[in-house]
Amino acid sequence: YDMRKIRRVEEKLSELYLAGHIKAPIHLSIGQEAVAAGVMAALQPQDKIVSTHRCHGHYLAKGGDLKKMFAEILGRVTGCCRGRGGTMHLIDSKAGHVVSAPLVGASIAFAVGIAIASKMKKENKIAVAFFGDGAVEEGIFWESLNFASVHRLPVLFVCENNLYATHSPILKRQPYDDIVSRVRSHNVKTFYVNNGNDVLMVLKAAQEAVLRTRDCAPCFIEA
């Protein structure tokens, strides 16, 4: 249901954009619905997520307000950021969607900060950072990963590896087309979902990862 909902919403947004009703560029979640739906199905309502510029799927799967999302993207004052943030700055604190951070890699550091606060307050919640394979080339990814591992923070890193950063294929940018093999050296439990479009495979990995993360053992999922 969640995957279908995301797909239909994205198709409608595409129609509105082509018709000239949306003035800013939009980044759709088409083809990546299963990661959002599968991971979110393993979370509790109190858990917090931080998304990227490609945020619609995460926002909807976490329970974000659909009407406020459309209003925001259309630049209306009834939007979740009063029409000032647009497509790449969706927020729904009630649903646990803390923020969408369009800068590549920014979601990772935000989630680590949320996890620090959660651990200090002894709250039973985890933070989840969503990002693409391009963000792995940013220094902040490795710094955040190291910091989370050393301090045993309740943060789950979720890499949506679609094998491209804009138009550049991953093997033109990185030595391997998988990322988990490089993450393991940071003493972080890794999960590799071979088919990121299989929502049940994503869910199975997410359920185990969330369980470990809630026990303050940071985990990494590559789908």
Phi and psi in degrees as a GROMACS rama.xvg file:
@    title "Ramachandran Plot"
@    xaxis  label "Phi"
@    yaxis  label "Psi"
@TYPE xy
-62.8344  -41.3279  ASP-2
-63.1238  -43.7643  MET-3
-64.1876  -41.5824  ARG-4
-61.2304  -46.4144  LYS-5
-60.2834  -45.8861  ILE-6
-61.2403  -44.8437  ARG-7
-65.2848  -39.2256  ARG-8
-63.6372  -44.6284  VAL-9
-65.2275  -37.5369  GLU-10
-64.7314  -39.4455  GLU-11
-67.0425  -40.8378  LYS-12
-62.8478  -37.8959  LEU-13
-61.7916  -42.0031  SER-14
-61.8497  -45.5949  GLU-15
-64.1644  -37.1202  LEU-16
-66.3724  -46.8529  TYR-17
-66.409  -26.4591  LEU-18
-82.5927  -5.09318  ALA-19
89.6708  9.39293  GLY-20
-82.1006  -21.86  HIS-21
-109.551  120.895  ILE-22
-89.9863  -24.928  LYS-23
-97.4299  155.004  ALA-24
-60.4187  145.009  PRO-25
-121.843  145.968  ILE-26
-116.718  110.557  HIS-27
-85.6836  157.221  LEU-28
-99.177  11.2586  SER-29
-59.8369  128.273  ILE-30
94.3654  -9.1533  GLY-31
-124.923  20.5706  GLN-32
-64.6475  -33.9126  GLU-33
-66.8037  -32.8822  ALA-34
-66.3014  -47.6513  VAL-35
-61.04  -48.8318  ALA-36
-65.8873  -42.9336  ALA-37
-67.6832  -44.3867  GLY-38
-67.9162  -45.4632  VAL-39
-64.2152  -30.3027  MET-40
-67.2665  -18.9906  ALA-41
-92.9913  -6.54867  ALA-42
-92.9055  163.772  LEU-43
-100.234  157.885  GLN-44
-55.3086  -32.0211  PRO-45
-78.6751  -13.1457  GLN-46
-69.6616  148.254  ASP-47
-112.253  143.392  LYS-48
-126.135  152.675  ILE-49
-125.451  127.713  VAL-50
-107.003  -171  SER-51
-120.191  -163.496  THR-52
-65.5651  -25.6952  HIS-53
-98.2697  74.6621  ARG-54
-109.797  -10.7659  CYS-55
-58.1959  -43.7661  HIS-56
-63.7929  -42.8394  GLY-57
-63.7849  -45.5248  HIS-58
-58.6587  -47.9494  TYR-59
-70.5303  -42.1098  LEU-60
-66.1554  -28.7322  ALA-61
-82.5377  -5.67966  LYS-62
100.714  19.998  GLY-63
-62.6778  152.714  GLY-64
-71.4412  115.34  ASP-65
-63.9828  -43.4331  LEU-66
-64.9099  -40.325  LYS-67
-68.404  -31.1474  LYS-68
-66.0284  -50.2143  MET-69
-61.3343  -42.6309  PHE-70
-61.2932  -41.1968  ALA-71
-63.7352  -47.3294  GLU-72
-65.6674  -30.4142  ILE-73
-86.0722  2.56432  LEU-74
76.3211  29.0399  GLY-75
-97.8881  153.157  ARG-76
-67.9153  -18.781  VAL-77
-83.1688  3.92032  THR-78
-73.432  168.671  GLY-79
-66.6321  -19.7354  CYS-80
-120.494  27.0492  CYS-81
58.3863  29.7569  ARG-82
79.4665  6.5179  GLY-83
-99.1457  -15.8671  ARG-84
-95.5957  -38.2945  GLY-85
78.8214  -164.406  GLY-86
-60.4961  -30.1327  THR-87
-97.8385  8.16428  MET-88
-133.011  52.3918  HIS-89
-79.1986  138.133  LEU-90
-138.71  135.092  ILE-91
-148.951  88.4891  ASP-92
-63.479  -31.5951  SER-93
-64.6344  -35.8015  LYS-94
-85.4076  -11.0127  ALA-95
92.7201  8.14688  GLY-96
-90.3792  94.1956  HIS-97
-64.5216  -49.8754  VAL-98
-169.03  156.152  VAL-99
-106.241  124.552  SER-100
-111.03  106.742  ALA-101
-70.8928  -22.8743  PRO-102
-66.9946  131.387  LEU-103
-60.5753  121.113  VAL-104
91.885  -11.8056  GLY-105
-64.8994  -34.5915  ALA-106
-59.4697  -30.589  SER-107
-66.5885  -49.3892  ILE-108
-67.2503  -36.8531  ALA-109
-60.5657  -45.0482  PHE-110
-64.5037  -37.9425  ALA-111
-62.6044  -41.272  VAL-112
-62.6091  -41.3134  GLY-113
-62.705  -40.3811  ILE-114
-65.7165  -37.8474  ALA-115
-60.2789  -48.5406  ILE-116
-61.051  -42.3056  ALA-117
-62.0218  -42.2812  SER-118
-68.842  -40.2945  LYS-119
-64.1889  -36.2001  MET-120
-86.8266  -2.09796  LYS-121
56.9822  42.3142  LYS-122
-89.8003  146.057  GLU-123
-89.0025  65.9815  ASN-124
-144.487  154.082  LYS-125
-118.736  163.161  ILE-126
-112.983  140.686  ALA-127
-123.748  127.516  VAL-128
-106.866  123.706  ALA-129
-100.661  140.924  PHE-130
-163.449  165.154  PHE-131
-97.8334  176.414  GLY-132
-64.8285  -25.612  ASP-133
-64.994  -31.1646  GLY-134
-68.2009  -21.3673  ALA-135
-66.712  -17.7902  VAL-136
-86.0348  -1.18916  GLU-137
-92.1071  140.698  GLU-138
-59.5316  -31.7148  GLY-139
-65.012  -25.7448  ILE-140
-64.1494  -49.6605  PHE-141
-70.7887  -34.7085  TRP-142
-65.6002  -43.0518  GLU-143
-67.1368  -41.5786  SER-144
-61.1541  -46.677  LEU-145
-62.4732  -46.1639  ASN-146
-62.3051  -43.8385  PHE-147
-64.2627  -36.954  ALA-148
-70.1127  -46.067  SER-149
-62.6174  -40.8986  VAL-150
-97.4566  5.15217  HIS-151
47.7132  66.7933  ARG-152
-96.4625  146.735  LEU-153
-78.6942  69.5502  PRO-154
-128.456  135.154  VAL-155
-110.647  122.973  LEU-156
-95.7441  124.358  PHE-157
-120.938  111.336  VAL-158
-99.5741  116.367  CYS-159
-89.9538  93.2937  GLU-160
-89.24  96.8501  ASN-161
-95.7254  11.097  ASN-162
72.0042  7.42923  LEU-163
-137.776  144.962  TYR-164
-116.422  106.764  ALA-165
58.2408  -101.563  THR-166
-115.597  6.69753  HIS-167
-98.6811  118.774  SER-168
-65.8197  151.394  PRO-169
-61.3018  -36.2992  ILE-170
-74.8739  -6.62267  LEU-171
-86.9893  -11.7601  LYS-172
-120.316  -28.1224  ARG-173
-131.287  155.348  GLN-174
-71.232  -24.0195  PRO-175
-133.935  155.126  TYR-176
-90.3374  0.474653  ASP-177
-111.652  156.738  ASP-178
-114  -27.0962  ILE-179
-57.3162  -34.8243  VAL-180
-62.5701  -26.2398  SER-181
-90.4746  -20.1843  ARG-182
-81.2343  -31.5102  VAL-183
-56.9674  -31.2699  ARG-184
-66.0043  -11.876  SER-185
-91.5738  13.1916  HIS-186
59.0789  42.9084  ASN-187
-117.47  132.549  VAL-188
-67.4129  127.99  LYS-189
-113.407  150.663  THR-190
-132.741  131.389  PHE-191
-116.421  117.291  TYR-192
-99.6136  106.241  VAL-193
-61.4863  -38.363  ASN-194
-116.52  95.031  ASN-195
-70.1432  -3.94608  GLY-196
-96.5686  0.529055  ASN-197
-96.4255  102.927  ASP-198
-63.3699  -30.8235  VAL-199
-73.0595  -34.1406  LEU-200
-66.0319  -41.7227  MET-201
-62.9051  -45.9053  VAL-202
-60.1091  -44.0017  LEU-203
-60.515  -45.6894  LYS-204
-65.6305  -41.5705  ALA-205
-65.4144  -38.7406  ALA-206
-61.5308  -44.4242  GLN-207
-69.2101  -41.2638  GLU-208
-64.3486  -42.1951  ALA-209
-64.1981  -40.8843  VAL-210
-60.0679  -45.8248  LEU-211
-67.2118  -42.9988  ARG-212
-63.0094  -37.6154  THR-213
-64.5642  -22.0906  ARG-214
-92.6856  23.7083  ASP-215
60.0777  43.7533  CYS-216
-125.816  95.7605  ALA-217
-56.2857  141.714  PRO-218
-129.577  162.856  CYS-219
-133.834  128.515  PHE-220
-115.44  129.335  ILE-221
-114.52  123.167  GLU-222
